[in-house]
Amino acid sequence: MDILIRPAIKQDCARLLELIQELATYEKAPDEVTVTLSHFEESGFGDKPVWWAFVAETQGVVVGLALYYIRYSTWKGQRLYLEDILVTEEMRGKKIGSLLFDALINEAKEKKYKGMNWQVLDWNEPAINFYKKYNADFDPEWVNCSINF
C-alpha cells in the first residue's frame, strides 16, 4: 500500500473535519466539535493562517492527519504544537502515524523550532505507547487550564 504524506490543502478541509469528528468520538466527546467548515478553512488557508497540517493519503483518500500550530515559549522560543494526530481506525497499525509524526519532527527541525509539544489523554494507552517509542517526556506537574467563550 502506497501512503503519501503531504501538506494539507484547502480542498482537504471537509475530510479533515470528518477525521476530527472521528477523533472526538474516540475521545468520548462527539458533541464537542463545533467549528464550521468555513471557519476551519479560513483559519488554515485564509490571509492569516493559524494552523497547518500534514495528511496521509492512499488511493486518493485522506486516511490520517497531523494538525499543528506554532506556540511561543518565553523560555525556549518557537515550538511546534501538535493539536491533533489521527489515523482512521481501519488504517491503524500500518505505520501511518509514524510517517505523520516523523513529518512533524522534520518540519520542526527544518524551521528551527526549539521542540514540539502536545497533549495525550491519560487513558489513551495506544497513543501513550506510541509516544514512548519517540522517548517523549511526560510531564505530570502541569495542569491543563482553559476558558471557553
C-alpha positions in Angstrom: 0.0 0.0 0.0 1.4 3.4 -1.0 1.0 6.1 1.6 1.6 9.7 0.5 2.4 12.2 3.3 1.8 15.8 2.1 0.8 19.2 3.4 -2.9 19.7 3.6 -4.7 21.9 1.0 -7.9 23.8 1.4 -9.8 21.1 -0.6 -8.9 18.6 2.2 -10.8 20.6 4.9 -14.2 18.8 4.7 -12.4 15.4 5.0 -10.2 16.7 7.8 -13.3 17.7 9.8 -14.6 14.2 9.3 -11.4 12.8 10.8 -11.5 15.4 13.6 -15.1 14.2 14.4 -13.8 10.6 14.4 -11.2 11.6 16.9 -13.7 13.4 19.1 -15.9 10.3 19.1 -12.9 8.2 20.1 -12.1 10.6 22.9 -15.7 10.3 24.2 -16.6 13.9 23.2 -18.6 13.6 20.0 -20.6 16.7 20.5 -17.6 19.0 21.3 -16.6 19.7 17.6 -18.5 22.9 16.9 -16.1 24.6 14.3 -17.8 25.2 11.0 -16.2 24.3 7.7 -15.9 27.9 6.6 -14.2 28.9 9.8 -11.9 25.9 9.6 -10.9 26.8 6.0 -10.4 30.4 6.8 -8.2 29.6 9.8 -6.0 27.3 7.8 -6.0 28.9 4.4 -7.1 32.5 4.8 -4.9 35.6 4.8 -3.5 34.8 8.2 -3.4 31.0 8.8 -3.1 29.9 12.3 -2.9 26.1 11.7 -1.1 23.8 9.2 -1.4 20.1 8.7 0.1 17.1 7.1 -2.2 14.4 5.7 -1.7 10.8 4.9 -3.3 9.8 1.6 -3.8 6.4 -0.1 -5.6 5.8 -3.4 -6.8 9.4 -3.3 -8.4 9.2 0.1 -7.1 11.1 3.2 -6.8 8.5 6.0 -4.8 10.4 8.5 -3.9 13.9 9.7 -1.5 15.8 11.9 -2.6 19.3 12.6 -0.3 21.8 14.3 0.3 25.4 15.0 3.2 27.4 16.4 3.4 28.3 20.0 5.9 30.6 21.7 7.7 29.7 24.9 9.3 32.6 26.7 11.9 30.1 28.0 12.6 28.2 24.7 11.3 30.2 21.8 9.1 28.9 18.9 7.8 25.4 19.3 5.6 23.3 17.1 2.3 22.4 18.9 0.6 19.2 17.7 -3.1 19.8 18.2 -4.4 16.5 16.7 -3.0 13.4 15.1 -5.3 10.7 13.9 -5.3 7.7 11.6 -8.6 6.3 10.7 -9.5 3.1 12.7 -9.3 0.8 9.6 -5.8 2.1 8.7 -4.2 1.9 12.1 -1.3 -0.5 12.6 0.2 0.3 9.2 2.9 2.8 10.5 0.9 5.8 9.1 1.0 7.6 12.5 4.8 7.2 12.5 5.0 8.7 9.0 2.9 11.7 10.1 4.8 12.2 13.3 8.2 12.0 11.5 6.9 14.6 9.1 6.1 16.9 12.0 9.6 16.3 13.5 11.2 17.1 10.2 9.1 20.3 9.8 10.1 21.5 13.3 13.8 20.8 12.6 13.7 22.5 9.2 12.1 25.6 10.6 14.5 25.6 13.5 11.8 25.4 16.2 13.0 24.5 19.6 10.9 21.4 20.0 7.4 20.0 19.9 4.6 19.8 22.4 1.3 18.0 22.5 -1.2 16.5 25.0 -2.5 13.0 25.4 -5.4 11.7 27.5 -4.2 9.7 30.4 -6.4 6.7 29.5 -5.2 6.6 25.8 -2.7 3.8 26.2 -2.2 3.2 22.5 -1.2 6.8 22.0 1.0 6.9 25.1 2.8 3.8 24.0 3.2 5.3 20.5 4.8 8.5 22.0 7.1 6.4 24.3 8.7 5.0 21.1 9.9 8.5 20.5 11.3 8.9 24.0 8.7 11.6 24.7 8.8 13.3 28.1 5.5 13.0 30.0 5.1 15.9 32.4 2.8 15.2 35.4 3.4 18.6 37.1 1.3 20.8 34.8 -2.5 21.1 35.0 -4.3 22.0 31.8 -6.5 25.1 32.1 -8.9 26.7 29.7 -11.7 29.3 29.4 -14.5 28.8 26.8 -16.3 31.8 25.3 
